[in-house]
Amino acid sequence: MNRHIIAVMAIGVFALGTMTADADQVSGLTTFIPDNTVSSSEMNANFEEVRLSVNDNDGRITNNSNSIATKQDQLSGTCSAGEVVSNIAAGGAISCTTDRDSAGVDYDQPSTNQQITTTASVMSSFTLIAPSSGYVILQASGNYAIQHTAGVTDALATVININDCAIPAIVGNRSYARIKILSNLPSGEYYGPISTHWVVPVTSGSHTLCWIGESTNNTNINIIWPQLIGIFVRNRY
């Protein structure tokens, strides 16, 4: 009678081990042979081995459930040119905004040469839209061509300005650049590069940039291939 009961218990242990083997490998179990005496320590060791495997499997299932619950879903949505991702929702939807930390540039390059006379005039201008407060780096450049007559001093002066394209006092301005051909030089055409630059703080919004030029006494002066550039940056380091 006792042997019969022991055999049934052994079969129960094997059955439990088979049920949990798919979840986690069970090893180290004692194999019982019919009609042999079984000790309680051997039985307990088998149960303990199965218990450890089941608990390990439970821990893995819990970790997987937590990972699934907190996983990031596949991203959905697109940003337009010039925008960056500002937020990712739990469901994967993205939000976009203008990249306010990156620099932006705009420019004006007239297709014709700009004649400079004794009346100051705007050679190049455009509107720059700053996405936030920051700084604009202004750069104006071109090549001058001056028809010079000996005995006369010719002077070309230029200035870049922002938010005021009314003609300022050019001489002494912070963005002032000047070319001078002295009277003792022989008659002829004089040419070369001319450029000026300026860094100015700006607020968010539209700003008009302009490059202005004038001559002291000569109406036969031209700026060839003029270009005005405005580079916006947000931070000063």
MARGUMI-151436 format. One record per residue (C-alpha): y, z, x; residue in one letter. Coordinates in steps of 0.1 Angstrom, whole numbers, plus 5000, padded with zeros to 4 digits. Layout:
BEGIN
<v->Y w->Z u->X residuo->A>
...
END
This chain:
BEGIN
<v->5000 w->5000 u->5000 residuo->M>
<v->5024 w->5009 u->5028 residuo->N>
<v->5017 w->4977 u->5046 residuo->R>
<v->5024 w->4957 u->5015 residuo->H>
<v->5059 w->4973 u->5011 residuo->I>
<v->5067 w->4968 u->5047 residuo->I>
<v->5058 w->4931 u->5045 residuo->A>
<v->5082 w->4927 u->5015 residuo->V>
<v->5110 w->4943 u->5035 residuo->M>
<v->5105 w->4920 u->5064 residuo->A>
<v->5106 w->4890 u->5042 residuo->I>
<v->5139 w->4902 u->5027 residuo->G>
<v->5154 w->4905 u->5062 residuo->V>
<v->5144 w->4870 u->5071 residuo->F>
<v->5158 w->4857 u->5039 residuo->A>
<v->5192 w->4874 u->5046 residuo->L>
<v->5192 w->4860 u->5081 residuo->G>
<v->5186 w->4825 u->5067 residuo->T>
<v->5215 w->4827 u->5042 residuo->M>
<v->5241 w->4837 u->5068 residuo->T>
<v->5229 w->4813 u->5096 residuo->A>
<v->5251 w->4785 u->5083 residuo->D>
<v->5283 w->4806 u->5086 residuo->A>
<v->5276 w->4822 u->5120 residuo->D>
<v->5246 w->4821 u->5143 residuo->Q>
<v->5224 w->4852 u->5141 residuo->V>
<v->5204 w->4860 u->5172 residuo->S>
<v->5184 w->4888 u->5186 residuo->G>
<v->5164 w->4896 u->5155 residuo->L>
<v->5130 w->4912 u->5158 residuo->T>
<v->5102 w->4891 u->5143 residuo->T>
<v->5076 w->4911 u->5124 residuo->F>
<v->5040 w->4901 u->5122 residuo->I>
<v->5019 w->4908 u->5091 residuo->P>
<v->4996 w->4939 u->5093 residuo->D>
<v->5016 w->4954 u->5122 residuo->N>
<v->5035 w->4986 u->5120 residuo->T>
<v->5072 w->4983 u->5117 residuo->V>
<v->5096 w->5009 u->5130 residuo->S>
<v->5128 w->5019 u->5113 residuo->S>
<v->5148 w->5013 u->5145 residuo->S>
<v->5136 w->4977 u->5146 residuo->E>
<v->5146 w->4972 u->5110 residuo->M>
<v->5180 w->4988 u->5115 residuo->N>
<v->5186 w->4967 u->5146 residuo->A>
<v->5180 w->4935 u->5125 residuo->N>
<v->5203 w->4947 u->5098 residuo->F>
<v->5230 w->4955 u->5123 residuo->E>
<v->5228 w->4921 u->5139 residuo->E>
<v->5231 w->4905 u->5105 residuo->V>
<v->5260 w->4928 u->5096 residuo->R>
<v->5279 w->4919 u->5127 residuo->L>
<v->5275 w->4882 u->5121 residuo->S>
<v->5286 w->4885 u->5085 residuo->V>
<v->5317 w->4905 u->5094 residuo->N>
<v->5325 w->4880 u->5121 residuo->D>
<v->5323 w->4852 u->5096 residuo->N>
<v->5345 w->4871 u->5072 residuo->D>
<v->5371 w->4874 u->5099 residuo->G>
<v->5370 w->4837 u->5105 residuo->R>
<v->5374 w->4829 u->5068 residuo->I>
<v->5403 w->4853 u->5065 residuo->T>
<v->5421 w->4837 u->5095 residuo->N>
<v->5415 w->4802 u->5082 residuo->N>
<v->5429 w->4813 u->5048 residuo->S>
<v->5460 w->4827 u->5064 residuo->N>
<v->5465 w->4796 u->5085 residuo->S>
<v->5461 w->4773 u->5055 residuo->I>
<v->5486 w->4794 u->5035 residuo->A>
<v->5513 w->4793 u->5062 residuo->T>
<v->5507 w->4757 u->5075 residuo->K>
<v->5536 w->4732 u->5076 residuo->Q>
<v->5530 w->4704 u->5051 residuo->D>
<v->5535 w->4668 u->5063 residuo->Q>
<v->5572 w->4659 u->5066 residuo->L>
<v->5587 w->4637 u->5040 residuo->S>
<v->5621 w->4620 u->5039 residuo->G>
<v->5643 w->4601 u->5063 residuo->T>
<v->5677 w->4606 u->5079 residuo->C>
<v->5704 w->4579 u->5081 residuo->S>
<v->5717 w->4565 u->5114 residuo->A>
<v->5739 w->4591 u->5131 residuo->G>
<v->5722 w->4621 u->5113 residuo->E>
<v->5698 w->4647 u->5125 residuo->V>
<v->5672 w->4669 u->5108 residuo->V>
<v->5689 w->4702 u->5099 residuo->S>
<v->5661 w->4719 u->5078 residuo->N>
<v->5624 w->4715 u->5070 residuo->I>
<v->5613 w->4730 u->5036 residuo->A>
<v->5579 w->4746 u->5032 residuo->A>
<v->5568 w->4716 u->5012 residuo->G>
<v->5577 w->4692 u->5041 residuo->G>
<v->5610 w->4678 u->5027 residuo->A>
<v->5636 w->4674 u->5053 residuo->I>
<v->5674 w->4678 u->5051 residuo->S>
<v->5698 w->4658 u->5072 residuo->C>
<v->5733 w->4664 u->5086 residuo->T>
<v->5756 w->4647 u->5110 residuo->T>
<v->5749 w->4656 u->5146 residuo->D>
<v->5780 w->4676 u->5154 residuo->R>
<v->5770 w->4685 u->5189 residuo->D>
<v->5767 w->4650 u->5202 residuo->S>
<v->5796 w->4628 u->5215 residuo->A>
<v->5808 w->4599 u->5195 residuo->G>
<v->5829 w->4569 u->5206 residuo->V>
<v->5852 w->4543 u->5190 residuo->D>
<v->5875 w->4518 u->5205 residuo->Y>
<v->5899 w->4489 u->5200 residuo->D>
<v->5900 w->4457 u->5221 residuo->Q>
<v->5925 w->4431 u->5210 residuo->P>
<v->5913 w->4396 u->5214 residuo->S>
<v->5946 w->4384 u->5227 residuo->T>
<v->5968 w->4394 u->5256 residuo->N>
<v->5997 w->4418 u->5247 residuo->Q>
<v->6032 w->4408 u->5258 residuo->Q>
<v->6054 w->4436 u->5269 residuo->I>
<v->6091 w->4434 u->5263 residuo->T>
<v->6121 w->4457 u->5267 residuo->T>
<v->6113 w->4470 u->5232 residuo->T>
<v->6084 w->4494 u->5232 residuo->A>
<v->6055 w->4482 u->5211 residuo->S>
<v->6019 w->4492 u->5202 residuo->V>
<v->5994 w->4472 u->5222 residuo->M>
<v->5962 w->4487 u->5208 residuo->S>
<v->5954 w->4512 u->5181 residuo->S>
<v->5926 w->4525 u->5158 residuo->F>
<v->5916 w->4554 u->5136 residuo->T>
<v->5890 w->4579 u->5149 residuo->L>
<v->5872 w->4602 u->5124 residuo->I>
<v->5863 w->4635 u->5140 residuo->A>
<v->5833 w->4651 u->5123 residuo->P>
<v->5846 w->4686 u->5132 residuo->S>
<v->5872 w->4702 u->5154 residuo->S>
<v->5868 w->4694 u->5190 residuo->G>
<v->5884 w->4672 u->5217 residuo->Y>
<v->5891 w->4635 u->5221 residuo->V>
<v->5890 w->4618 u->5255 residuo->I>
<v->5915 w->4589 u->5254 residuo->L>
<v->5912 w->4561 u->5279 residuo->Q>
<v->5934 w->4530 u->5280 residuo->A>
<v->5929 w->4502 u->5305 residuo->S>
<v->5937 w->4466 u->5311 residuo->G>
<v->5952 w->4442 u->5337 residuo->N>
<v->5989 w->4436 u->5341 residuo->Y>
<v->6005 w->4402 u->5349 residuo->A>
<v->6042 w->4403 u->5359 residuo->I>
<v->6063 w->4372 u->5366 residuo->Q>
<v->6086 w->4387 u->5392 residuo->H>
<v->6120 w->4373 u->5404 residuo->T>
<v->6132 w->4384 u->5438 residuo->A>
<v->6163 w->4406 u->5437 residuo->G>
<v->6153 w->4424 u->5405 residuo->V>
<v->6131 w->4455 u->5401 residuo->T>
<v->6105 w->4451 u->5374 residuo->D>
<v->6089 w->4481 u->5358 residuo->A>
<v->6061 w->4484 u->5333 residuo->L>
<v->6054 w->4517 u->5315 residuo->A>
<v->6026 w->4526 u->5291 residuo->T>
<v->6016 w->4557 u->5272 residuo->V>
<v->5987 w->4567 u->5249 residuo->I>
<v->5994 w->4588 u->5219 residuo->N>
<v->5976 w->4604 u->5190 residuo->I>
<v->5987 w->4608 u->5154 residuo->N>
<v->6021 w->4593 u->5162 residuo->D>
<v->6024 w->4556 u->5169 residuo->C>
<v->6062 w->4558 u->5166 residuo->A>
<v->6075 w->4549 u->5200 residuo->I>
<v->6078 w->4582 u->5221 residuo->P>
<v->6098 w->4588 u->5252 residuo->A>
<v->6073 w->4571 u->5276 residuo->I>
<v->6087 w->4583 u->5309 residuo->V>
<v->6075 w->4618 u->5316 residuo->G>
<v->6048 w->4618 u->5289 residuo->N>
<v->6015 w->4634 u->5300 residuo->R>
<v->5996 w->4601 u->5295 residuo->S>
<v->6022 w->4580 u->5312 residuo->Y>
<v->6013 w->4552 u->5336 residuo->A>
<v->6038 w->4529 u->5354 residuo->R>
<v->6038 w->4498 u->5375 residuo->I>
<v->6068 w->4489 u->5395 residuo->K>
<v->6076 w->4457 u->5414 residuo->I>
<v->6105 w->4463 u->5438 residuo->L>
<v->6135 w->4439 u->5441 residuo->S>
<v->6128 w->4432 u->5478 residuo->N>
<v->6095 w->4416 u->5470 residuo->L>
<v->6093 w->4378 u->5468 residuo->P>
<v->6092 w->4359 u->5436 residuo->S>
<v->6058 w->4352 u->5420 residuo->G>
<v->6031 w->4366 u->5398 residuo->E>
<v->6019 w->4401 u->5405 residuo->Y>
<v->5988 w->4414 u->5388 residuo->Y>
<v->5963 w->4442 u->5390 residuo->G>
<v->5947 w->4470 u->5369 residuo->P>
<v->5965 w->4496 u->5349 residuo->I>
<v->5950 w->4526 u->5331 residuo->S>
<v->5958 w->4560 u->5318 residuo->T>
<v->5939 w->4588 u->5301 residuo->H>
<v->5944 w->4620 u->5282 residuo->W>
<v->5922 w->4648 u->5267 residuo->V>
<v->5936 w->4663 u->5235 residuo->V>
<v->5922 w->4689 u->5210 residuo->P>
<v->5917 w->4676 u->5174 residuo->V>
<v->5908 w->4690 u->5140 residuo->T>
<v->5882 w->4676 u->5117 residuo->S>
<v->5893 w->4643 u->5100 residuo->G>
<v->5911 w->4611 u->5108 residuo->S>
<v->5933 w->4606 u->5138 residuo->H>
<v->5953 w->4575 u->5148 residuo->T>
<v->5951 w->4566 u->5185 residuo->L>
<v->5975 w->4541 u->5200 residuo->C>
<v->5985 w->4526 u->5234 residuo->W>
<v->6022 w->4518 u->5237 residuo->I>
<v->6040 w->4497 u->5264 residuo->G>
<v->6075 w->4487 u->5274 residuo->E>
<v->6094 w->4470 u->5302 residuo->S>
<v->6127 w->4481 u->5317 residuo->T>
<v->6142 w->4446 u->5320 residuo->N>
<v->6115 w->4419 u->5322 residuo->N>
<v->6102 w->4401 u->5291 residuo->T>
<v->6076 w->4381 u->5310 residuo->N>
<v->6049 w->4408 u->5314 residuo->I>
<v->6015 w->4407 u->5298 residuo->N>
<v->5986 w->4432 u->5295 residuo->I>
<v->5954 w->4412 u->5298 residuo->I>
<v->5921 w->4424 u->5281 residuo->W>
<v->5936 w->4457 u->5269 residuo->P>
<v->5912 w->4483 u->5256 residuo->Q>
<v->5917 w->4517 u->5241 residuo->L>
<v->5888 w->4541 u->5239 residuo->I>
<v->5884 w->4574 u->5221 residuo->G>
<v->5854 w->4597 u->5228 residuo->I>
<v->5849 w->4627 u->5206 residuo->F>
<v->5832 w->4658 u->5219 residuo->V>
<v->5828 w->4691 u->5201 residuo->R>
<v->5825 w->4716 u->5229 residuo->N>
<v->5846 w->4724 u->5259 residuo->R>
<v->5826 w->4739 u->5288 residuo->Y>
END
